[in-house]
Amino acid sequence: MTIADELRAAADKVAPPPVARPSLADQYPDLDACYAQIFRDAAETCDVVTRHGIEVDERADWLVPTLAAARKINGGKP
């Protein structure tokens, strides 16, 4: 399982994917849906990095808190 897969799995457990990408500031009164979108955005970022031949560093500052939360939700390592 890739880091992006972990993030998407956590997002799916928190809230279903939206039909269209909403604005986080305007259209997310539901905190769970907002958090799920943050997981999905991080997963897409991991995909882009990987597509460019760069290995995703799970210790990267931009990824650490989101990945830690995803792993807790998924019941895996913290």
C-alpha positions as protocol buffer text, in pm:
chain_id: "A"
residue {
  index: 1
  type: MET
  ca { x: 0 y: 0 z: 0 }
}
residue {
  index: 2
  type: THR
  ca { x: 140 y: 341 z: -95 }
}
residue {
  index: 3
  type: ILE
  ca { x: 122 y: 654 z: 118 }
}
residue {
  index: 4
  type: ALA
  ca { x: -140 y: 790 z: -122 }
}
residue {
  index: 5
  type: ASP
  ca { x: -345 y: 471 z: -74 }
}
residue {
  index: 6
  type: GLU
  ca { x: -325 y: 514 z: 305 }
}
residue {
  index: 7
  type: LEU
  ca { x: -445 y: 872 z: 278 }
}
residue {
  index: 8
  type: ARG
  ca { x: -734 y: 781 z: 47 }
}
residue {
  index: 9
  type: ALA
  ca { x: -841 y: 494 z: 274 }
}
residue {
  index: 10
  type: ALA
  ca { x: -857 y: 732 z: 571 }
}
residue {
  index: 11
  type: ALA
  ca { x: -1052 y: 987 z: 365 }
}
residue {
  index: 12
  type: ASP
  ca { x: -1305 y: 723 z: 262 }
}
residue {
  index: 13
  type: LYS
  ca { x: -1352 y: 620 z: 625 }
}
residue {
  index: 14
  type: VAL
  ca { x: -1411 y: 981 z: 731 }
}
residue {
  index: 15
  type: ALA
  ca { x: -1646 y: 1099 z: 453 }
}
residue {
  index: 16
  type: PRO
  ca { x: -1751 y: 1002 z: 101 }
}
residue {
  index: 17
  type: PRO
  ca { x: -1584 y: 1182 z: -189 }
}
residue {
  index: 18
  type: PRO
  ca { x: -1766 y: 1492 z: -311 }
}
residue {
  index: 19
  type: VAL
  ca { x: -1930 y: 1499 z: -654 }
}
residue {
  index: 20
  type: ALA
  ca { x: -1738 y: 1816 z: -741 }
}
residue {
  index: 21
  type: ARG
  ca { x: -1443 y: 1974 z: -566 }
}
residue {
  index: 22
  type: PRO
  ca { x: -1587 y: 2229 z: -324 }
}
residue {
  index: 23
  type: SER
  ca { x: -1417 y: 2528 z: -171 }
}
residue {
  index: 24
  type: LEU
  ca { x: -1297 y: 2428 z: 176 }
}
residue {
  index: 25
  type: ALA
  ca { x: -1375 y: 2771 z: 317 }
}
residue {
  index: 26
  type: ASP
  ca { x: -1724 y: 2811 z: 172 }
}
residue {
  index: 27
  type: GLN
  ca { x: -1878 y: 2467 z: 137 }
}
residue {
  index: 28
  type: TYR
  ca { x: -1755 y: 2253 z: 427 }
}
residue {
  index: 29
  type: PRO
  ca { x: -1957 y: 2315 z: 740 }
}
residue {
  index: 30
  type: ASP
  ca { x: -1894 y: 1944 z: 812 }
}
residue {
  index: 31
  type: LEU
  ca { x: -1549 y: 1909 z: 968 }
}
residue {
  index: 32
  type: ASP
  ca { x: -1527 y: 1538 z: 876 }
}
residue {
  index: 33
  type: ALA
  ca { x: -1582 y: 1617 z: 508 }
}
residue {
  index: 34
  type: CYS
  ca { x: -1319 y: 1891 z: 526 }
}
residue {
  index: 35
  type: TYR
  ca { x: -1067 y: 1656 z: 686 }
}
residue {
  index: 36
  type: ALA
  ca { x: -1140 y: 1386 z: 427 }
}
residue {
  index: 37
  type: GLN
  ca { x: -1068 y: 1636 z: 150 }
}
residue {
  index: 38
  type: ILE
  ca { x: -734 y: 1721 z: 312 }
}
residue {
  index: 39
  type: PHE
  ca { x: -647 y: 1348 z: 300 }
}
residue {
  index: 40
  type: ARG
  ca { x: -748 y: 1329 z: -66 }
}
residue {
  index: 41
  type: ASP
  ca { x: -545 y: 1639 z: -155 }
}
residue {
  index: 42
  type: ALA
  ca { x: -237 y: 1497 z: 16 }
}
residue {
  index: 43
  type: ALA
  ca { x: -287 y: 1167 z: -169 }
}
residue {
  index: 44
  type: GLU
  ca { x: -303 y: 1349 z: -503 }
}
residue {
  index: 45
  type: THR
  ca { x: 15 y: 1539 z: -414 }
}
residue {
  index: 46
  type: CYS
  ca { x: 189 y: 1208 z: -339 }
}
residue {
  index: 47
  type: ASP
  ca { x: 72 y: 1074 z: -677 }
}
residue {
  index: 48
  type: VAL
  ca { x: 217 y: 1376 z: -860 }
}
residue {
  index: 49
  type: VAL
  ca { x: 549 y: 1350 z: -678 }
}
residue {
  index: 50
  type: THR
  ca { x: 570 y: 977 z: -758 }
}
residue {
  index: 51
  type: ARG
  ca { x: 477 y: 1034 z: -1124 }
}
residue {
  index: 52
  type: HIS
  ca { x: 781 y: 1260 z: -1152 }
}
residue {
  index: 53
  type: GLY
  ca { x: 1007 y: 983 z: -1031 }
}
residue {
  index: 54
  type: ILE
  ca { x: 1060 y: 1117 z: -681 }
}
residue {
  index: 55
  type: GLU
  ca { x: 1010 y: 892 z: -381 }
}
residue {
  index: 56
  type: VAL
  ca { x: 766 y: 1039 z: -129 }
}
residue {
  index: 57
  type: ASP
  ca { x: 940 y: 1107 z: 202 }
}
residue {
  index: 58
  type: GLU
  ca { x: 690 y: 1030 z: 474 }
}
residue {
  index: 59
  type: ARG
  ca { x: 896 y: 1252 z: 708 }
}
residue {
  index: 60
  type: ALA
  ca { x: 840 y: 1560 z: 490 }
}
residue {
  index: 61
  type: ASP
  ca { x: 702 y: 1855 z: 687 }
}
residue {
  index: 62
  type: TRP
  ca { x: 398 y: 1890 z: 459 }
}
residue {
  index: 63
  type: LEU
  ca { x: 303 y: 1523 z: 501 }
}
residue {
  index: 64
  type: VAL
  ca { x: 381 y: 1418 z: 860 }
}
residue {
  index: 65
  type: PRO
  ca { x: 65 y: 1534 z: 1044 }
}
residue {
  index: 66
  type: THR
  ca { x: -176 y: 1427 z: 770 }
}
residue {
  index: 67
  type: LEU
  ca { x: -17 y: 1084 z: 730 }
}
residue {
  index: 68
  type: ALA
  ca { x: -8 y: 1029 z: 1107 }
}
residue {
  index: 69
  type: ALA
  ca { x: -378 y: 1107 z: 1135 }
}
residue {
  index: 70
  type: ALA
  ca { x: -458 y: 882 z: 837 }
}
residue {
  index: 71
  type: ARG
  ca { x: -268 y: 595 z: 991 }
}
residue {
  index: 72
  type: LYS
  ca { x: -451 y: 633 z: 1322 }
}
residue {
  index: 73
  type: ILE
  ca { x: -786 y: 633 z: 1142 }
}
residue {
  index: 74
  type: ASN
  ca { x: -682 y: 329 z: 938 }
}
residue {
  index: 75
  type: GLY
  ca { x: -577 y: 147 z: 1255 }
}
residue {
  index: 76
  type: GLY
  ca { x: -216 y: 118 z: 1145 }
}
residue {
  index: 77
  type: LYS
  ca { x: 112 y: 252 z: 1275 }
}
residue {
  index: 78
  type: PRO
  ca { x: 103 y: 606 z: 1413 }
}
